[in-house]
Structure formats: structure tokens, C-alpha cells
């Protein structure tokens, strides 16, 4: 046993660039993928990691000093750089919890299916990273990898229940029958949207308001183009930092490049994971698909195309920047994750039944709250990045992400651990309670049909 | 040479998964080297669509698409691939 642990310590010590290719290759072979294909897949993941690291380094070495100068000149406290979800995913997969997250989550899914506590076959292996992210932060707070893994498992259980619960809305509003979206980021906003929606229902007058978002997509379309958003934002930051004209242009073009390149690198990570994810999906599909009404759990990206989701997200790009500047207590400079605002809305849209006004109100609330959350989680995310051998910005700048760094569920699970064992017990009680509640609903529906 | 636009929410994740499967399918049907696939974001589809022969998307159809549109969600779920395969092969002719 000590040899095995020693081996794991050794490859983990080499950093995710080496560790992930080996792990992915081993998983591929275990799941029955050909050896050649497994090696190629593993190496592709390694390429993705190295590429991401290069781009993030380019981003922090250019943006870091500019942000620092901006802070000094105007006392703007936006010193935490939003490095974006691809970096968060790489940090999560590169953590110790991330090392085992794929088999652990597969097992959780299987146990939940067998015990009738979920109807979802989650084939979206890639997005297990959200659970690993929560786990990695908990492991840092508690100093225990076991608690980190437990936190990741409980996170997944809660998200799976939310996925089942929102599936009818996904079918009706998004037109995706037989699909649920147990996505660690998108699903976390469904309960908040449900509460806000109920509150608006109670306010006379306000409850009748709706805004037509049809024209928004044309007018705000430019906010959906990373190359333009990155360049303009980079140039603005350069101006505020008091750079010379030439340096403003340099920063602008570099930041435009960063926003275009980050997703390309993430795409390589994704491509490398595909053989493993396909094999795992096939495995659970084959063994668990004949169990009454089932949903297939997908990446919430399949729901991003809803016109309301796209429109509200586009409006929120400039609004998020404005909120970041005026919101007291916020220190996060929104940047790379301005592109993932649509993911917040995938499940908000069905909850508000396509009402533009309600989607916008919910959006402003979750963004403002999210900025404070990511400010709060930035020190943890920064140390997680250091643990995963990521090149950190100079000047002790911190990093965060508006994707999982601002995720209210992640935050709740992580921060409850500040209270020690009690916190984890509270999370466990909630997760198991939700699972049992879901089981009752599933069994009742099975009897009725 | 057919130009195919493969779109998803971000142009990264699910479109990569679908692209790999579509390429396999087209190669298996003897179209190797006779097509070009570009990945993109669903938000750009309406604007870009006039330059392509058809679009495969892993999310819902936006307004203003100017070429044939195929819903490729089946490549993620594994349900209903046969029907969509037929549609794609029809468009390749």
C-alpha cells in the first residue's frame, strides 16, 4: 500500500502537466479504450494544461501590474483578477480531490440511481470539475483531503437533486425533453431564482412587469465577442492605469488575445477528456437506462442558446463591470468570466418562465452577490492555484473567477467548514435530506404512471 | 467541399464533443477530406451562417439562421443519433 501511495505522491509532485496525462491514460485503459488512444488523450490534456498556464501567465504578467497601478492611482480596490473558469477547471482537476473526482462521481451517480435518489444519468463527466473545485477549497480550509472529497460528493448530491427538480422546466422552456442539467454552476442558481421569483409574485404591480428582450441581441451583440471585449477592456484598464498611448494599445491587444486563447486551451483539455467521458457515459448508460423515467444529464451549454438567456447575459456584461466598480466590499475585477454569464441563466430562464424583467432582476442580484463571494473566496482559490503549480501573478495579486469562484453553493459548502465538523454535518444533513425528498417524489411518480 | 458550422454555447465544450463524433460519422461514410468543420458560439451562428452549407448545434436554434439547421444534442445524449445521421448524410450529397 505504501508503495502505491508513494507512487501517487511522486506523480502528483510532478504537477498537473505530467500527472493528468498519466491519470487520464490509466482511466482510459481501465474503461476499455485502446492504449494508443488513451495515451493520445492523456497527452492532449497535458497540452491543454500547459497551454492554459502559458496564457494565464501572459494575462497576469500584463494585467497584474496595470491593475496594481490602477489601484494606486484611484484607490479602486479591484485588485483580484478574474482568470476565468478554464483556469478554475484546471486548478480543480489538478488538485488532489480532482485526481480521484471522476471515479468518485461515477460511483455517487451509480449509488444514487440504485437507491432511487436520482433519475439522472449524468454523462457530463467534464463538469465534475465543479465538484472537485469545491472539494479542493474545502481540503485547503480543513487540511484534510478526505473532507475535501466528502464535500465534493455532497456538492454533487445536492446538484443532482436540483437537476431532477428543474428537468420539467428544462423540457418546457428550453425544449429539451429527456434532459436534465446537473451542472455545478448553473444549477446552483436555480434555488435562488425560485426564491426571487416567489418574492416578485407577492409584490402587486411588479409581478405584472415583463421586458421584451427581442431587440437586445442585435444591439448588445458586440458584448458577446471576446476579442472585442478583451481588447476594449484591456485598453480601458491601461488608460485608467495611466499608461502611455503605445502601452494602452499593447495591453488592449494582449488582453483580446488572452480572451480568445483561454477557451481554445480549454477546448484541448475537453478533447483529451472525451474518450474517458465517452467510455464512462456508455458504461452507466448501458447498466442503468431501463429504470422508468430517466433523464440524461448534460452540460448546461445545451441550454445557453435560449434567446432570453443570451440577451440578458449580453446586457449584464457592461452592468457587471459597473456593479464591480460601485459595489462596496468588492475587490474582483471581472474579466475572463464575462463570457460565462449565460451559464448562470440556463436554469434561471425556465424558473422565471421566460420573463425578461425577472431574469434581469435575478441576474443583478446574483452578480452583485457573486462578486462579494468571489472576493471572499479569492485567497482560497489563489492557494489552490499555487497547490496546482500555477504561475501566479506578481505583486501578491490574488485570482478568482466569476464562474465557480462566485458560486453561492460552493461558497456555502466551503464556508460552513469554517465551523469545523459541525459545518460538514450540516451540509451532509441538507444533501441527504434533499436526496430522500427526491426519492419520495421519484417513487410516488413511479406509482402514478 | 462542404462547410459545416458546429455551434454550442461557448464554441468550446459540447461542440468539441459533437465535432469528434460528426467527423467520425462522415469519415465512416466516405466523406473524408470532403468537408471542413468550424466550431463557433451559438450567438454568432445567425451572422456566420450564410458562409456555411449547414449548421449543427448542440443547443436550440436561434433566429435568423440562413442555412439548414440540425439539432445535434443527440450526439451528447446518444438518443436518436440514427435519424440525425440520416439528415446529415442527406445534406452532404
Interface residues (C-beta under 8 A of the other chain):
Chain A: X123 X126 X174 X175 X176 X178 X179 X217 X221 X224 X225 X263 X264 X266 X267 X270 X271 X274 X277 X281 X282 X285 X296 X298 X299 X300 X301 X302 X303 X304 X305 X306 X307 X310 X339 X340 X342 X343
Chain B: X8 X9 X10 X11 X12 X13 X14 X16 X17 X20 X39 X41 X42 X43 X44 X47 X57 X58 X59 X60 X61 X62 X63 X73 X76 X77 X78 X79
